[in-house]
């Protein structure tokens, strides 16, 4: 007599299974793609070497959010994201530059349709403003090193993060629509 194992929950459906069972089928949805360019806002200048992070709100993954593999924009600013699930995808651009990124861009929201490639998506990069944030201790007002600083526009939409140096200063590039700065 074969003993049944406990049931597993998958996408709100209960799927019974047992050791040695041969009739289990795994069906994968077709992968979708996004193609586009990273450009300097208001020009035809492409930006190569920009890291692009796709975040899918497909209802799967941790808290309904799934992160696909990051890609880099090529020599002419072109990028191609593959193996995405249908639904809304938020593309976040991470620009190179130390200690402050050279550019910034708003997050792009793209609707990915089953069986299609979303083409001609454009990430518009701009300079923004460099802001120096000083973190001081409460009692002696001494500079605090290694403090994480996050600047956002409210409701968890982060624009930039940085860590304070030995002088207690963190430098970040921000858009003019900044509304909140926090630290940890």
C-alpha positions in Angstrom: 0.0 0.0 0.0 1.4 3.4 -1.1 1.3 6.1 1.5 0.1 9.6 0.4 2.3 12.6 1.2 0.8 15.9 2.4 -0.7 18.2 -0.2 1.1 21.2 -1.6 -0.4 24.6 -2.3 0.4 26.2 -5.7 -1.3 29.3 -7.1 -4.2 29.0 -4.8 -5.0 25.4 -6.0 -4.4 22.3 -3.9 -2.4 19.7 -5.8 -2.2 16.3 -4.3 1.0 14.3 -5.0 2.5 11.0 -3.9 5.9 9.3 -4.1 6.3 7.4 -7.5 3.4 9.3 -9.1 4.0 9.4 -12.9 1.1 11.6 -14.1 2.4 15.0 -12.8 2.6 17.6 -15.5 4.4 21.0 -15.3 3.1 23.5 -17.8 5.1 26.7 -18.4 3.7 29.9 -19.8 5.5 31.3 -22.8 8.1 33.9 -22.0 7.7 37.5 -23.0 10.3 40.1 -24.0 10.9 43.9 -23.7 13.2 45.7 -26.1 14.3 49.3 -26.0 17.0 52.0 -25.5 18.5 54.1 -22.8 18.8 57.7 -24.1 19.8 61.1 -22.6 16.5 63.0 -22.2 15.8 65.5 -25.1 18.7 64.1 -27.3 19.6 61.2 -29.5 22.6 60.3 -27.3 22.5 56.6 -26.2 23.8 55.5 -22.8 25.7 52.2 -22.8 26.4 50.2 -19.6 23.3 51.0 -17.7 22.0 48.2 -15.5 18.3 47.6 -16.0 16.2 45.7 -13.4 12.8 44.3 -14.4 10.3 43.7 -11.6 7.1 41.9 -12.5 3.9 42.2 -10.6 2.6 38.9 -11.9 1.1 37.8 -8.6 3.9 35.3 -8.1 7.1 35.4 -6.1 7.6 37.1 -2.8 4.6 39.3 -2.0 3.4 39.0 -5.6 6.6 40.5 -7.0 9.0 38.6 -9.2 12.4 40.0 -10.2 13.8 38.8 -13.6 17.4 38.8 -14.6 19.0 42.3 -14.9 20.5 43.3 -18.2 23.0 46.0 -19.4 22.4 48.4 -22.2 24.7 47.8 -25.1 27.0 50.1 -27.0 24.1 52.1 -28.6 22.0 52.1 -25.5 19.9 49.1 -26.7 18.6 46.4 -24.3 16.6 43.3 -24.5 14.9 41.7 -21.5 13.8 38.1 -21.9 11.8 35.4 -20.1 9.3 37.8 -18.5 5.8 36.9 -17.4 2.8 38.6 -18.8 1.6 41.6 -16.8 3.0 44.9 -15.6 6.8 45.2 -15.4 8.6 48.0 -13.7 12.0 48.8 -15.2 14.5 50.5 -12.8 17.7 51.9 -14.3 20.9 51.8 -12.2 23.6 54.1 -13.5 27.3 53.8 -13.0 29.3 56.4 -11.2 31.2 56.6 -7.9 30.5 58.1 -5.4 27.4 59.5 -7.1 25.7 58.1 -10.2 26.2 60.1 -13.3 22.6 59.9 -14.4 19.1 59.1 -13.1 15.8 58.1 -14.6 12.2 57.6 -13.6 11.0 54.0 -13.3 9.3 52.8 -16.5 6.1 50.8 -16.3 5.5 48.5 -19.2 2.6 46.2 -20.0 3.9 42.8 -21.2 1.3 40.9 -23.2 1.3 37.1 -23.6 3.0 36.0 -26.8 4.3 39.4 -27.7 7.6 41.5 -27.5 7.1 45.0 -26.2 9.3 47.1 -28.5 10.6 50.6 -28.6 10.6 51.2 -24.9 12.8 54.2 -24.0 14.4 54.9 -20.7 15.0 58.7 -20.5 18.1 59.6 -18.4 18.7 63.0 -17.0 21.2 64.6 -14.6 19.0 65.7 -11.7 20.6 67.4 -8.7 23.5 66.1 -6.4 22.5 66.5 -2.8 24.8 66.1 0.2 23.0 64.7 3.2 24.8 65.0 6.6 23.9 62.6 9.4 24.8 63.8 12.9 24.5 62.1 16.3 21.7 63.3 18.6 23.7 64.2 21.7 27.1 65.4 20.5 26.1 66.3 17.0 29.1 64.3 15.8 29.2 63.0 12.1 27.9 59.4 11.9 29.7 57.0 9.4 28.2 54.0 7.7 24.5 55.1 8.0 22.2 54.1 5.1 20.3 57.0 3.7 17.3 56.6 1.4 15.7 59.4 -0.5 12.2 58.9 -2.0 9.1 60.5 -3.3 6.8 58.9 -0.8 5.0 55.5 -0.4 8.3 53.6 -0.8 9.2 54.8 -4.3 12.9 55.1 -3.8 14.9 57.6 -5.9 18.4 57.0 -4.5 20.3 55.3 -1.7 23.8 55.9 -0.3 25.9 55.3 2.8 27.6 58.1 4.8 31.3 58.3 4.8 33.7 59.0 7.7 32.6 62.7 7.5 28.9 61.7 8.1 28.0 62.8 4.5 26.1 60.8 1.9 25.8 62.1 -1.6 22.9 61.2 -3.9 21.6 62.3 -7.3 17.9 63.2 -7.0 15.0 64.5 -9.1 13.4 67.8 -8.1 10.3 65.9 -7.0 11.9 64.5 -3.8 9.7 64.6 -0.8 11.3 62.5 1.9 14.8 61.5 3.2 15.2 58.7 5.8 18.1 56.8 7.4 18.9 53.5 9.2 
